[in-house]
Amino acid sequence: MTDAKHMNVYRIAPFYYIHVLDQNTNVTRLEVGPKTFVRQDHEKVLLGPERMLIIPPRHYCVIENPAVRDKNGKVILDSNGQVKLLHSDVDIRFAQEPFSLYPGEILKQTITPLKVIEPNCALRLRAVLDFIDDQGQQIRAGDEFLFHGPGTYFPRKEVSVEEQIKAVILKPNEAVRLRAKKEMTDRDGVERETGEEWLNRTVGSYLPLAYEEVVSTVKAYVLTDKKALHVRALRTFTDSVKRKHLHGEEWLVYASDAETYIPDVYEEVVGVVSVTVLNSRQYCVILDPVDSDGKPQLGKKKLVQGEKTFFLQPGERLAKGIQDVYVLEEDEGLILRCTES
């Protein structure tokens, strides 16, 4: 690109450029090819010849300390003829005609392909500067929001990419447990407090919002006529059927209530309770039986005779397990003693 540098002649090819310092004025200017540049005695070539930056379609680069331009896109010079720069600022440039870097401009990020976001995916973005988005909405520094796929994300200097998230695929009898990272409104329009947890049971793909955190995926328990679910409340709350449960309260969920059951975030599964079956020649004694209101009758006993099928309620237990009845012949009898008045 140079021809006999000792002769001070630079042959600048098309799409190449050089930076020339005028040592009389200490101003650096840009010379763009194709041209033959003859260096004067008071001039010094600081850079080049360098190839222009060529950004192909669907690519971008980041320029630090970009030159100041007017509304027509022309570079603005100061009173000394030096290019004005936006120091400590950046400019993101996309596919365009080949261009040169003006003196002081720095290629901060090389030419990079644009990020393509697939369906059921999104980018979680954070604003680093206040700005107004394309919809005219005011975005404050620190706000987080999503860019949903499918689509191509065009970066901007006011926004940083935090992470790429994928949707959670929920099959039947599954739910996703979510936690709010700050005060927010969920997809159902419900106001959530910081740290609050809840379940989303919608079958299909679920893409968490910017301030939602996926805790885990919860699978349902399958209930039958022979199995029930023993559940305990971790705090006072109202369930999905508007029934209030107190902290520490325990109850059973039967197959008649639901064939499959997904515990709420404030419910703890104590265990699976199997059905107790008594035939016509069996009986049992239940200690601390539960009344019709679900309240334990501490210290009391309840006799249950077969044939009968039932579930032991939380807090109930059998005195001596399932016992066989006494079958007496005509010449036999039992001697009984009263243990309680």
Phi, psi and omega in degrees: 000344177247151181235104177054076184303331179293345176265001176063033180244127178241120176263106185267117181285165175302144179065027172233162181208165175222159173252128184240128178261125173273109186285351174279319182255351184058035177248132179258132181237171182252134174239127187244137177279169007276130177192164172252118184255127177255116183282132176275168183296328182269009181248153180219131178276115182271329185212138170108181003293135179243146179286140176297158176278126179242112182260113179287169177303146178063033174226169177204167173215166182241126180252127177265147184056055184292154178289146178281134181234153177275185184294341177268001178087007180273144181289138181262133178254151176276187184294340180268357182089006178274143179293130176284139182238151170266089186293141180065011176255168178228158177225126179263123184243139182251190184305128182197183177295151177306140183222159179258159172269126177285158179305126181102337177284144183232136174280097184284319178230127183294172182298123189230140176295145174293148182276126178261124182262125183279166175300150181063024175227165179201159172258131173269119187248150176233132178282129177257347176221154173291138177198169176250125185282184184293338179269005180082014181269137179283124178249129180262151177301132182100343177293147176241145180204173185246147166250113187273143172270169001280145179170171178253126182270124176259111184293157174223155189292339182278356189231138173247145179271119181274310182192164172256130182244152178244151179290148174272125180269117181256123175271169174304143181068029174228156176214157177251133179266125186242153176227136179277129179274345175198175178300131186201173174243125184280184184293340179268005180082014181268132178286131181240143177267161178299128180087352180291144179240150178202172181248143169245119186255009183290126180287137181125204181267138177232122180257115182298145175288173185298326183256019175254141178240129178279118180275309181190170172256129185253132178260149182280152172269134179268123183254144177229181178293345182254000181222140174228161184252126178268118187236145177234139178278128179276343177198167178289126182203169176248125186280186186292341178258021176064030178256128184273135177237136179273158180300126180088353180294143179236147180201171179250145174248125185256167176296333177291336176281318180195138177292323175232145185225128176254115181298141177289168183294337180258019176244141177242129178277114179282320180172177177259127183258127177272153182289147175258126184242127176244132174269185186292346181245026180228159176206170176206162177241123181263127176269145181051056184292157179263135181278186184293339179269002180083012180265132180289136176261085187296135178087349181267167178229155180222128179267129178237125180249147177280164003280133182197147176233129183203166175251137173289126180284160178304128181096342178277152176206158180272139182294305181228028181074197178277127184243152178273146177287160177271128177255118186252139172280177182294332183256021180239159178206173179239140173259119185250148176234134179282126180259342178223146180273000000 
